[in-house]
Structure formats: C-alpha cells, structure tokens
C-alpha cells in the first residue's frame, strides 16, 4: 500500500469497524493491525472464516493481496468478550 501513513491505516480501521457495526451478528471480528511503513505493509488480524473476512474487507474497501490463516505463538490477543 504505497504511501500508507498511520492516519491512513486508522481510516481503514474505521471503515472496517463501520462495516462490522452494520452486521446484525458478525461472524468475524477485527483484532487489530500492524503498520510497517518502511515496507508499505499493513497486516490486519481478524478472527473468523476466510469467507467472512474476505466479505467484510471487500465491503469496507480494505485493499488486500491475500488472506492467510495464522497461529499466534507466545501471545494471546484479547477476545472481544474479555472487554466490558
């Protein structure tokens, strides 16, 4: 994502958040992202099926090259139900 800034990444996050808010019972949740500006990379972490992640990302206009499954090692992202 050429020229992506923190402000641009935050705007993308807001679009995804808005899209998730439109869903009555989303099958996907957005856990956060990592911006690597020197490599022009934004890694977004979702919980959900590939199909649900793809659908939400496309509707939100989040540009992506691919969606891959991953496993976190040595850390545990906070679950949405962990927060009041």
N, C-alpha and C positions, 0 to 999 in steps of 0.2 A: 504494500500500500504506500505508494510513493508520497513522501512529504507528510506522513501522518504525525500529528502532534498529540500531546496529551489532551488538549481541548477537543481535537477531532475524535480521539478514542472515547472520550467521555460522551460526546454527541452520539456515537454509535451505540454505546451502552444505554443511553437514554432511549434510543429508538427500539432497541431490543426489549428494554423494560416496559416501554409503552405497548409494544406488541403482546408481550406476555400478560399485561394487565387487561387486554381485550378478551382474553380467553377465559371462558367460564371455569374451566378446570384444566389448567395446562398440564400436559404430560411431560413437560420439560421445564427445567429451571436453569437460570443463568447464575453461575457461581462466582464469576469474576473474569478478569483478563490480565495478561502480561503484555505491556508495551515495550518493544525493543526497538527504539527509534533509529539507532545506528544501522540496523539491518532492515528497517522499514517493515517490521513484522508486528502484528498484534495477534497474540494467541488467546482465544476465548475458551473458557471452560464451562461446559454445560453438563447437566445431569438429565438424561433422557435417551430415548431411542434415536438412532441416526435419522430416521424419517421425520420425527418431531423436531429435532434440532435443525434439520435442513428446511423444513416448512417455516418455522419461526424466523430463521435467519433470512430466508428469501423474502418473506413478507415485510421484515424490518429493513430490507435493503442493506444487510450486512454483507459486504463482499467477502468471498472466501474461495480458496482454491480447492480445499478438500475438507472432509470431516473424518476424523480418525478416533478410534476408541483408545483410551489410555487408562493406566492404573497409577494412582499416586503411591509413592513409597516414602515413608518417613514423615509424612504429614497427613492430616485429615482435614479436608475443608469443612467449614461449618455447614451444617444442614439447615435449610430454611426453618424447619420446625424447632431448631435449637434457639431461635431468637424470638422473643415475645412480640 
